[in-house]
């Protein structure tokens, strides 16, 4: 997190908080929550298992018109364990979403897109009978209060300011989990929510571990 409180994602070669270079390449290892020497509770272990189950089934639709930015964010999403479908403009993204045979659990979209803007795409998703259940995360280099409020008021789940950080992408699964709990079925398709319930003995209000 920057000094001004904004969260951003380092570009290739930029050092992370631990002083190590962050590389956006498929196959890079992501530090686990239970690093050596850390005490991991039963609840944390259960949440780690649930996180793995969510990630195995979670597909993110990444909508970004800039090729290099789409490559970096796409690589980091895959590095965090997500399956990724990419679109370079809003119209292409909407065509993917209109085909309900395409399993999409979360949409991560730039605000300023060619052919169909990110906000217009958001409105189409929110007005669709089933796709409205998908969490939509907006992203932009601009962070004016008016822009953020406009996106959230139209149904966006969150607003991320570029450059986006890897840890922020890693925890996108929590938006999917919350939406599945609210709707009682997976965001992208019907069916397997019951198989993905986190297990916590005697705690019916078990919540995902926050960053």
N, C-alpha and C positions, 0 to 999 in steps of 0.2 A: 504494500500500500504506500502511495506517495505521501509526501509531507502535507499536501493539501487534502488528503483523505480520499483521493480517487484511486481506483484500482485499474491497473493497466497490465498488458502482457508484453514482456520483453521480446524484442526481435531476436533473430538468430545471432548467436555469438555474444549477446548481452549477459552479464553476470546476474545470477539470482541472489537472493538474500543470503545464501550460504557461501557466496563467493565463487561458485562453480558456474561454468558456462552452460547456458541453456540452449540446446540444439533441437530444432524442430525437424526431426527425422523419424520415420516409422522405425519402431524397434527400440527407441530410447526407453530406458527404465524410468518409471515414476516412483519416487520415494513412497514407501508404504507408511500407513499411520502408525503401525507398530514397529518402529525402528528398534534396533538392538539396544537394550538397556532401558527401554520404556516399559512401564507397567501398563498392561492392557486388561481392562475389566471384561467381565463376561458380556456386558451390554455392548461394549466397543467391538468385541469379537463378533457378536451377532450382527452388528451393524455393518462390519466389514464384509461378512458373508452376504448380507442382503445387498450391499452396494455392488458386489461382484455379480449377483444375479441380475440386478437392474441393468448394469452396464452390458452384460451379454446380450440383452434383448433390446437395448436402447439405440435407436437410430436418430441422428440429428440431421435435419435439413439445413445446410449452411448456404446462405444466400449472400453473395459478395461479388461485386462487379470487378474489383481490382484483382488481377490474376495473382500477384505476389502475396497480397494479404490473404486471399482465399487459400493459397497454398500453405502459408504459415499456420493459419487458424485450423485448417483441415488436418494438417500433420499433427498439431498439438491435441486436437480432439481425439484422433486415432491413438495417439500416444497415451491418452488418459483412459482408453478402453472403449470409446464409443465407435459405433458404426456410423459412417458419414455418407450422405448423399449431397452433392454439390450442385448449385445453380448459379449462373452468372448474372441473372436479371430477375426481376419480379415476375414477369410473365412466364418464364421457364419454371420458376418455383411453383407458381399457381397451377400450371399444367401437371406437375408432379403430384401436387396435393389433391387436385380434382380426381385423379385416379385413385380411388380408395383402396385399390389392391396394393398400393405402395404403403408399406408400414413406416410411419413417421411418428416419433414420440415427442420431438421438440423441434421448434424452428428457431434458428439463430440468424437474424437478418440485419443487414445494413439498412439504415433509414433512407439514404439517397441511392436509388437504383434506377437504371434505365428501363424504359418500356412500361414498367409498373413500379411505382415507388414502394418503399418498405411499409409506409403507413397505409397505402392502398391495399397492399398484400395483407397486412394485419386486419383491415376491415373485411376483406373477403373471407379470411379465415374465421373471424368472429361471427360472420353471418351464415356460415356453412353449418348444416344440420349436425354433422359429426366432427368435422375438423375443428370446430370451435372449442373442443375439449383439449386441443394440443396447446401446451404452454408456448408462448411466443416471446422470445428475448430480442429486444431491439439493441442495435449497437451503432455508434457514431463517434467521430472525432469531436463533434460538438456536444456540449453538455449544458446548454441553456435550460433554465428552469421551465420555460415555456415549451420547449421541445420534449423534455422528459415528461411533463405533465400531460401533453397532448397524446403521447404514446401510451402512457399508463391509463388515461381516461378512455382510450379506444380499446382497451383490453389486453395490452402487453403485460406480461408477468414481471418483467424486469427490464432495466436499461443499463447497458454496459458502455463505458467510455473507452475508446481505443487510445493507445494500444492495450489489448486485453492480456491478462496474465494467465499462465497455465493453471495455477491453483483455482482461479475463478471458473475455468472450463471444467476442471476436475469435479467440482461440486454442482454442476448443472443437473446431475441426476436427482438432486433433492427436489427440484421443481417438478420433475416427472413423478417422483414418489408422492409428493403432496397432491398433485392433480389426480393421480390414480386413486388415492384415498378419498378425495372429494367426490369423484365420479363413480367409484367402485368398479371401474374397468380401465384397461390400458388406454393411453391417449391415442395411439395410432390405430388400434384395432380392438375388437371385442375379445374377451375371453379369459386370459390367464392371470388375472390379478391375484386370485386366491393362492396361486402357487408362489407368489412373490411377497407374501406378507412377512414382515420381520418378526422374529420369534423372541419374545421376552416373557419369561415365566412370571405370571401374576401382575403384569403391567399392560393393561389394554390401551394405555395412552403412550406407548413407546414412540419416541420421536427420533428422527435422524440426528446423528452427531453433527453439531455445527462446527464450522471451521474455526 
